[in-house]
Amino acid sequence: GENVEQHPSTLSVQEGDSAVIKCTYSDSASNYFPWYKQELGKRPQLIIDIRSNVGEKKDQRIAVTLNKTAKHFSLHITETQPEDSAVYFCAASLANAGGTSYGKLTFGQGTILTVHP
Amino acid sequence: DGGITQSPKYLFRKEGQNVTLSCEQNLNHDAMYWYRQDPGQGLRLIYYSQIVNDFQKGDIAEGYSVSREKKESFPLTVTSAQKNPTAFYLCASSIGVGEAFFGQGTRLTVV
């Protein structure tokens, strides 16, 4: 089955710096890679996702890059703010060409991001 | 107001007791999932269901059981066979392979 490894487990940055979280996956057939943010005591929420037919996707201060050959993908947060402090999870899953069938979503272990003012 | 609802928010279980966690969604999603969250271990998949009356074991299914009699509902039973059930349990649903929407979670504690 799929295995997703996420690093680092904790990340501390100063406000305004960039933060990068990396994930590797084992199943070369996986083609959907979401990132979730979980604030303390709250539910995880999707912040960005990427499918394997693209190499990079950006949404304001966050971006995700995907290297299919190396089987790794990364989350980049620029100009970090204290409200970015949370636990971030990467995940991998498999969709068919039409995106209608689905397999289980496998998560990484999570990264605790702390942004110091 | 569409969404996914878990109940109860907090649950206490005595040794040897079975307990059932509720998960209901009104998003018309076919797929539903149960995850267990422990500190430092991320989200681990317990069971998932892609369609009514069908479900598959995830990575840590031992000691748990589920049913999917209705599209809207996917209850999880934590049986006495689960030796370390204290954890945060999250239910999620999705349509196809795309964004998974999570419930607020149930925190289960063995007393």
Interface residues (C-beta under 8 A of the other chain):
Chain A: G1 Q6 S9 Y32 P34 K42 R43 P44 Q45 L46 D49 F89 S93 L94 A95 G99 T100 S101 Y102 G103 K104 L105 T106 F107 G108 Q109 G110
Chain B: A31 Y33 Y35 G40 Q41 G42 L43 R44 L45 Y48 Q50 Q56 G58 D59 L90 A92 S94 G96 V97 G98 E99 A100 F102 G103 Q104 G105
